[in-house]
Amino acid sequence: MPTKKKKWQSLEGVVTAIERSLNTISGTSVVPNAAVPVRGSTKTRQVDVLVEIPTGPRTMRMGVEVRDKRVCRRPHHLVPLQG
């Protein structure tokens, strides 16, 4: 019996597709459900969508957390990721 996708899983898929369509830089990767290192630790955490964009000698990494909320998130809710 096929299982029905939960609403948040569908939303993650939509966000992943949007990120892929917006990125026109060669070498950019969009990875759903990626594990990223926790700053100052050997542990990892899961992000819903990881966007990696090559920018010369560096790679910019942006983690996207998908939330099914009706309230706009404020900048103090943003968490920096380092890897």
N, C-alpha and C positions, 0 to 999 in steps of 0.2 A: 504494500500500500504506500503510495507516494506521500511524503510528508509535505505539509504546506509551509512555505517560507513565512517567517515572522516578519512583521512590518519593518523592524529595524534592519533585518537582513536585506530586504528589498531596497531600503534607503541607502545602505552601504553600497550596493551594486550601482545605484543611480549616481552617487557621489564619485565612485571609481570611474564610471563612464564619462562623467563630466570632466574630471581631471585629465583623463586620457585625451579627450577631444580638445581641450584648451591648450595642451602642451604641444608646441610646434618646434621645440628645440631638439635637435638630433641627439640621441643618447639618453633622453629623459625616460625614466621608468616609473610606472605607477603600480604599486604592489598592495593588494588588499590583504587585510589581517596580517600585518608584518610585526615581527618582534624587533624592538629597538633597545639599545642599551640604556640603562638608568644612569643618570649622571652621578659620578662618585661611587659606583657600585659595580659588581660583576654580574648583577642580575639584569634581566630584560623585562620589558613590558610590551603589551600588545597595543598597537594603534590600528584603527579601522582602515585607514588608507595611508600609505607612505609614498610621497612623491620625491624622487631623487633627480635633481637637475644639475648636469655638469656646467660649471661656470669657470672655465679656464683651468687653473691648477687645483681647484677645489670642487667639491660636490655639495650643493645645497640640498639639505634634507628637510622635508616638511611633513610632519605627522598630522593627520586629520582625524579627529574624533567625531563620529556621527552621532548626533543626539536627536531624538524625536521630541523636541520641546517647542512650545509656542512662544517662549520668552527669549528675547535677544540676549546673547551672552556678552558680558562686559569684559574688557581687556584683562582685568585681574583674574579672570578664570583661565587665561592662557598659561600653559606650562612649557618652559623651554626644554627642548630635547637636545642632547649632545651625544655624539657618537664618534 
